[in-house]
Amino acid sequence: MRVDLKTEQNSFVLRQVALLLESENNRLHARIAKLVEELARMKGGDPGSIQRELESLRELLERRDQALFGDSSEKRPRTGPPPSDGRPSQKGHGPTPQLSLPVEEVIHSLDARDLVCPKCGREEPSEIAGQYETSEEVTVVERHFVIRKHLQKKYRCRCNAHIETAPGPQKLQPGARYSVDFAIEVAADKYLDHAPLERQVRIMARQGLVVTSQTLWDQTQALAGLLTPTYEGGIGKVLEAPVIGAVEAYWRLMGRKVETENKRWWAWCIRGPNGVAFRILDSRSKKAAGEILQGYSGTVMADGYGVYAALAKKGSTFVLANCWSHVRRKFWEIRENDPKPCQEILDLIGELFAVEKLVAADAPESVRLELLADLRQRLSRPLVQRIGNWAAEQNPLPKSGLGRAIDYMKRLWPGLIKFLDAPRIPLHNNGTESALRGPVVGRKNFYGARSRRGTEAAAIFYTLFERAKALHIEPKAYLRAIVRNALANPGALTLPANFTPTA
């Protein structure tokens, strides 16, 4: 009997399949180990080297299994005591307050057949004024499309020499049939909520609008042209910060017209207190990194990718700091294979993060930096010394997971300790990686772009939406303000500092 794992719903069948797969996996592991041992002996290897090779192979297989079937979260399990007040742990959660939703009152009255008293039989019982039994429900009013016909009045002077016409609505381009708000909705659905244009076409068809994906793309193209000045100006604002984060993820270029192009492009992201900026470039090279950093002078927080270190050494004006979260991740990924040493280092790194949390994030910047500088000298510096001593005491196999993780930490050590002497430098680059999540999710949903212009449009929209989210601005309202301002004042920049929400 053939079992289709994509559609099979019977839990017993799926459990049996899983057991069979596990048994076959174990058999293959043993077979591989035996073949590796025989090959090493044929090459004249000594028993010690054979054992090390087998241990390395076992570790790689276990890590592969963990990646395929294990929990992908990096959160550590909570081991704290249960509630001390004797109450059972709460299951689920209560109703979420919906403070931003408008409230509509719907009054319910009795039907005519119910206006008879069941006790005495009298009809039409009197209503108790102002008394209601109240309940709430959250409902949905479905989006719908309308054709809005604009009638622009005409005025004529008595001299018959001049006729004046009342102004009409703003248009993305002369004669455009679709409104500015329609184009903003399309762009937000794609680059904010990650809905491909073809999926939007199907949704709109269910709501009564017949449209093509090419039409939707034309709307985003027209918007992107208006947004370009604000996009470019925003990149400059990010690069004014004394400390920024940098990270990159791959992007795909597709389509028949780009067969000669490099299909694997890269979304480069920088993030600072003034927002987020993206460029999507055709390589992951030092030249591409220089293009996004644009001669930046300050501190760049990054992971261990060698391009940043190479660029910093080549006469660049920026200082490179490295991320403790990436170091922690290396040990977290191998914790099943080397539990004792990994637990020790994870605890030490966890204490570093705990020190950072002692300073309230919403404190005034001058106060926060002063407190952070003091805590890092008194608490973080001894912790970093203990981490360095721990790494020096370890003697793992060089090619083992633990050996590679320790080597990664040692290689980045000068950049990892930069935060001790500069309170503005964060301990990690998590904020920048979070900003990169939008393009990554979008890439998974619509696979990338089909042209160079598509990569440029994606960089523009992701920059503006992620900037708004990072600065706690409603993204669609920010985009609407930029577009309205650009239509009224061509070439105008609408940066967050001068952003005013519009109705």
C-alpha positions in Angstrom: 0.0 0.0 0.0 1.3 3.4 -1.0 1.0 6.2 1.7 0.8 9.8 0.6 2.3 11.7 3.5 1.0 15.0 2.2 -2.7 13.9 2.5 -2.6 11.1 5.1 -4.7 12.0 8.2 -4.6 8.7 10.1 -2.3 9.2 13.1 -1.7 5.5 13.6 -0.5 5.1 9.9 1.7 8.2 10.3 3.2 6.9 13.5 4.1 3.6 11.9 5.6 5.4 8.9 7.7 7.5 11.3 8.9 4.3 13.2 9.9 2.7 9.9 11.8 5.8 8.8 13.6 6.0 12.1 14.6 2.3 11.8 15.8 2.8 8.3 17.7 5.9 9.3 19.5 4.1 12.1 20.4 1.3 9.7 21.9 3.7 7.2 23.9 5.5 10.0 25.4 2.2 11.0 26.2 1.3 7.4 27.9 4.7 6.8 29.9 4.3 10.0 31.1 0.9 8.9 32.1 2.1 5.4 34.0 5.1 6.9 35.9 2.7 9.2 36.8 0.3 6.4 37.9 3.2 4.2 40.1 4.7 6.9 41.7 1.3 7.5 42.4 0.8 3.8 44.2 4.2 3.8 46.3 3.1 6.8 44.7 5.3 9.4 45.5 4.7 13.1 42.6 3.7 15.5 42.5 7.1 17.1 42.0 9.0 13.8 39.3 6.4 12.8 37.5 7.0 16.1 37.7 10.8 15.7 36.3 10.5 12.2 33.4 8.3 13.4 32.6 10.8 16.2 32.6 13.7 13.8 30.3 11.7 11.4 28.0 10.8 14.3 27.8 14.5 15.3 27.1 15.7 11.8 24.3 13.1 11.4 22.7 14.0 14.8 22.8 17.7 13.8 21.2 16.9 10.5 18.4 15.0 12.3 18.0 17.9 14.8 17.7 20.4 11.9 15.1 18.2 10.1 13.0 17.0 13.0 13.9 19.0 16.1 12.5 22.2 17.6 13.9 25.2 15.7 13.3 27.7 18.6 16.4 29.0 20.5 14.4 29.6 23.6 15.5 27.6 26.6 12.9 25.7 28.6 11.7 27.3 31.8 12.6 25.5 34.9 11.2 27.8 37.5 8.9 26.7 40.4 5.1 26.6 39.9 2.9 29.5 41.2 3.2 29.7 45.0 -0.4 31.0 45.6 -2.0 27.6 45.0 -4.0 28.7 41.9 -3.9 26.4 38.8 -1.9 27.7 35.9 -4.1 29.8 33.5 -5.0 28.0 30.3 -5.4 30.3 27.2 -6.0 33.9 27.7 -8.8 36.3 28.3 -10.4 38.6 25.7 -7.9 41.0 24.1 -8.8 44.6 24.5 -9.6 46.1 21.1 -9.1 49.8 21.8 -8.6 50.9 18.2 -11.9 49.3 16.9 -15.0 51.5 16.5 -18.0 50.4 18.5 -21.4 50.0 16.8 -24.5 49.5 18.9 -27.2 47.1 17.6 -30.5 47.1 19.6 -32.5 43.9 19.6 -36.2 43.9 20.2 -38.7 41.2 20.8 -40.7 39.7 17.9 -44.4 40.3 17.9 -45.1 36.7 18.9 -43.0 37.1 22.0 -44.9 40.2 23.2 -47.1 38.0 25.3 -46.5 37.5 29.0 -46.1 33.7 29.7 -47.5 34.3 33.3 -50.7 36.3 32.8 -51.2 36.2 29.1 -51.3 39.9 28.6 -50.0 41.3 25.4 -47.5 44.1 24.7 -45.5 44.2 27.9 -44.0 47.7 28.5 -40.4 48.3 27.7 -38.0 49.0 30.6 -36.4 52.3 29.5 -32.6 52.3 29.4 -32.3 48.6 30.5 -30.3 46.2 28.3 -28.5 42.9 28.7 -25.2 43.7 27.0 -22.7 41.4 25.2 -19.9 42.1 22.7 -18.7 40.4 19.5 -16.0 41.2 17.0 -17.3 41.0 13.4 -16.0 41.8 10.0 -17.1 44.2 7.3 -15.8 42.8 4.1 -13.7 45.1 1.8 -15.5 46.0 -1.4 -14.6 47.9 -4.5 -16.6 50.8 -6.0 -16.3 52.9 -9.1 -16.2 56.5 -7.8 -17.3 58.9 -10.5 -15.9 62.4 -10.0 -17.9 65.3 -11.4 -15.7 68.4 -11.6 -17.9 71.5 -11.9 -17.1 74.0 -14.6 -17.3 77.8 -14.1 -17.4 80.4 -16.8 -16.8 84.1 -16.5 -19.3 86.5 -17.8 -16.8 87.7 -20.3 -16.8 84.2 -21.9 -13.0 84.4 -22.1 -12.2 82.0 -19.3 -13.5 78.7 -18.1 -12.4 77.2 -14.7 -12.8 73.6 -13.7 -12.8 72.4 -10.1 -9.8 70.3 -9.2 -10.2 66.5 -9.2 -8.6 63.8 -7.0 -4.8 63.2 -7.0 -3.7 60.7 -9.5 -0.6 58.5 -9.7 -0.2 59.5 -13.3 -2.4 61.5 -15.8 -5.5 59.6 -16.7 -5.0 56.8 -14.2 -8.1 54.7 -13.6 -7.1 53.3 -10.2 -6.9 55.5 -7.2 -3.9 56.3 -5.0 -5.5 54.4 -2.1 -6.0 51.4 -4.4 -2.3 51.3 -5.3 -1.3 51.7 -1.7 -3.5 48.7 -0.8 -1.9 46.6 -3.4 1.6 47.5 -2.3 0.8 46.9 1.4 -0.8 43.5 0.6 2.4 42.4 -1.2 5.3 43.9 0.7 3.7 44.2 4.2 1.5 41.1 4.3 3.4 39.1 1.7 0.5 38.3 -0.6 1.7 37.6 -4.2 -0.1 39.6 -6.9 -1.7 36.6 -8.4 -3.2 35.7 -5.0 -4.5 39.3 -4.8 -6.1 38.9 -8.2 -8.1 35.9 -7.0 -9.1 37.7 -3.7 -10.3 40.7 -5.6 -12.3 38.6 -8.1 -14.2 37.1 -5.1 -14.9 40.7 -4.1 -16.3 41.7 -7.5 -13.2 43.3 -9.1 -11.8 41.7 -12.3 -8.2 42.8 -12.7 -4.9 41.3 -13.9 -1.6 40.9 -12.0 0.0 43.2 -14.7 -2.4 45.9 -13.7 -1.5 45.5 -10.0 2.2 45.5 -10.9 1.7 48.8 -12.8 0.3 50.4 -9.7 3.2 49.4 -7.5 5.6 50.6 -10.2 4.0 54.0 -10.3 4.1 54.2 -6.5 7.8 53.2 -6.4 8.7 56.1 -8.7 7.1 58.6 -6.3 8.8 57.0 -3.3 12.3 56.9 -4.6 13.5 60.3 -3.2 12.2 59.4 0.3 13.8 56.0 0.0 17.2 57.4 -1.0 17.0 60.1 1.7 16.2 57.6 4.3 19.3 55.5 3.6 21.4 58.6 4.2 19.6 59.2 7.6 20.3 55.6 8.7 24.0 56.1 7.9 24.1 59.2 10.1 23.8 57.1 13.2 27.0 56.4 15.3 26.2 52.6 15.4 24.3 50.6 12.8 23.5 46.9 12.3 24.2 45.1 9.0 22.9 41.7 7.7 22.1 40.1 4.4 19.9 37.3 3.0 19.6 35.8 -0.4 17.0 37.0 -2.9 15.9 35.4 -6.2 15.8 36.9 -9.6 13.5 35.0 -12.0 11.8 35.4 -15.4 12.6 34.5 -19.0 14.2 37.9 -19.7 16.9 37.4 -17.0 18.3 34.1 -18.2 21.8 35.6 -18.5 21.6 37.3 -15.0 22.8 35.9 -11.8 19.7 34.2 -10.3 20.9 34.4 -6.7 20.8 38.0 -5.5 21.1 39.4 -2.0 19.0 41.7 0.2 21.4 43.8 2.2 19.9 45.5 5.3 21.2 48.2 7.6 19.4 49.4 10.7 19.9 52.3 13.1 17.9 54.5 15.5 16.6 56.4 12.4 15.1 53.4 10.8 15.9 50.6 8.3 17.2 50.6 4.7 17.5 47.8 2.1 19.3 47.4 -1.1 18.9 44.2 -3.3 22.2 43.6 -5.2 23.4 40.9 -7.5 26.3 39.6 -5.2 27.4 39.1 -1.6 30.8 40.5 -2.3 32.9 43.2 -0.6 31.9 45.6 -3.4 28.2 45.0 -2.6 28.8 45.6 1.1 30.6 48.8 0.3 27.7 49.9 -1.8 25.2 49.6 1.0 27.6 51.2 3.6 28.5 54.1 1.3 31.7 55.1 3.1 30.0 54.9 6.5 32.0 56.3 9.4 30.9 54.7 12.7 30.5 51.3 14.2 28.9 48.4 12.2 27.4 45.5 14.2 27.5 42.3 12.1 27.9 38.5 12.3 31.0 36.6 11.4 30.6 37.0 7.6 34.2 37.8 6.4 33.2 40.5 4.0 32.6 43.0 6.8 36.0 42.3 8.4 37.7 42.5 5.0 36.0 45.8 4.3 37.0 47.2 7.7 40.6 46.3 7.1 40.8 47.9 3.7 41.1 51.5 4.9 37.4 51.9 5.7 36.4 54.4 8.3 34.1 52.2 10.3 34.8 50.0 13.3 33.5 46.4 13.3 31.6 45.0 16.3 30.3 41.4 16.4 27.1 39.9 17.6 26.9 37.7 20.8 23.6 36.2 19.6 25.4 34.5 16.7 28.0 33.1 19.0 25.3 31.8 21.3 23.5 30.2 18.3 26.6 28.2 17.4 26.6 26.5 20.9 22.9 26.1 20.9 22.9 24.1 17.7 25.3 21.5 19.1 24.0 21.4 22.7 22.7 17.8 22.2 26.1 16.5 21.2 28.2 18.3 24.0 25.6 19.1 26.7 28.0 19.9 29.6 30.3 22.4 28.0 27.5 23.9 26.0 25.4 24.4 29.1 28.3 26.1 30.8 28.8 28.6 27.9 25.1 29.2 27.3 24.7 30.1 31.0 27.6 32.5 30.8 26.3 34.2 27.7 22.8 34.2 29.2 24.2 36.2 32.2 25.6 38.8 29.7 22.1 39.3 28.3 20.6 39.5 31.8 22.9 42.4 32.6 21.6 44.3 29.6 18.0 43.9 30.8 18.8 45.6 34.0 18.5 48.9 32.2 15.0 49.9 31.2 14.7 50.3 27.4 12.4 53.3 27.7 14.7 55.3 30.0 16.0 58.6 28.6 19.0 57.9 26.4 21.6 59.8 28.5 20.4 58.0 31.6 20.3 54.6 29.8 23.8 55.0 28.4 25.3 56.0 31.7 23.7 53.1 33.6 24.7 50.7 30.8 28.3 51.8 30.9 28.5 51.3 34.7 26.9 47.9 34.6 29.1 46.7 31.8 32.2 47.6 33.7 31.1 46.1 37.0 29.3 43.0 35.7 29.8 42.3 32.0 33.6 42.7 31.9 34.2 39.9 34.6 31.7 37.7 32.7 33.6 38.2 29.4 36.8 37.3 31.2 35.2 34.1 32.5 34.0 33.3 29.0 37.5 33.8 27.6 39.0 31.6 30.4 36.3 28.9 29.7 37.3 28.9 26.0 41.0 28.6 26.8 40.3 25.6 29.1 38.5 23.6 26.4 40.3 21.0 24.3 37.8 19.8 21.7 38.5 18.1 18.4 39.2 20.9 15.9 36.6 19.8 13.4 34.0 18.9 15.9 30.9 21.1 16.5 32.3 22.3 19.8 35.7 23.0 18.3 34.2 25.0 15.4 31.9 27.0 17.8 34.9 27.9 20.0 37.0 28.8 17.0 34.2 31.0 15.7 34.1 32.9 19.0 37.8 33.3 19.2 38.0 34.6 15.7 35.5 37.3 16.4 36.8 38.1 19.9 38.1 41.6 19.1 34.7 42.6 17.8 32.8 40.8 20.6 34.4 42.8 23.3 33.9 46.2 21.6 30.6 46.7 23.6 32.4 46.9 26.9 34.0 50.3 26.2 31.1 51.9 24.2 27.6 51.8 25.7 26.0 52.7 22.4 27.2 49.4 20.9 24.5 46.7 21.5 25.2 43.2 22.6 23.6 41.7 19.6 22.3 42.4 16.1 18.8 40.9 16.7 17.0 44.1 15.7 18.5 44.1 12.2 17.8 40.5 11.7 14.2 41.1 12.8 13.9 43.8 10.2 15.1 41.3 7.5 12.2 39.0 8.3 9.9 40.9 6.0 11.9 40.3 2.8 12.6 36.7 3.9 8.9 35.9 4.3 8.1 37.7 1.1 10.7 35.7 -0.7 9.2 32.4 0.5 5.7 33.5 -0.7 6.4 35.0 -4.1 10.0 33.6 -4.6 11.7 36.9 -5.4 11.4 39.3 -8.3 11.1 38.8 -12.1 13.2 41.8 -13.2 15.9 44.3 -12.0 13.1 46.8 -11.6 11.3 44.3 -9.4 14.3 44.1 -7.1 14.4 47.9 -6.9 10.7 48.2 -6.1 11.0 45.5 -3.4 13.9 47.3 -1.8 11.9 50.6 -1.8 8.8 49.1 -0.2 10.5 46.9 2.3 12.6 49.9 3.4 9.6 52.2 4.0 7.4 49.5 5.6 10.2 48.1 7.9 11.3 51.7 8.8 7.8 52.5 9.9 7.5 49.3 12.0 10.9 50.0 13.6 9.9 53.5 14.5 6.4 52.4 15.7 4.5 54.2 12.9 1.5 52.7 11.2 3.1 51.5 7.9 0.2 52.2 5.5 -0.4 55.6 7.0 3.3 56.4 6.5 3.2 55.3 2.9 0.0 57.3 2.3 1.7 60.4 3.7 4.8 60.0 1.5 2.7 59.5 -1.7 0.3 62.4 -1.0 3.3 64.7 -0.2 5.2 63.5 -3.3 2.2 64.2 -5.6 1.7 67.6 -4.1 5.4 68.4 -4.1 7.3 66.4 -6.7 10.7 65.1 -5.3 9.7 65.9 -1.7 11.1 63.7 1.2 8.8 62.6 3.9 11.0 61.2 6.6 9.7 60.0 10.0 10.8 63.3 11.7 8.3 65.3 9.6 5.6 62.6 9.2 2.0 63.7 9.8 -0.7 61.0 9.5 -3.5 61.8 7.0 -7.1 60.7 7.1 
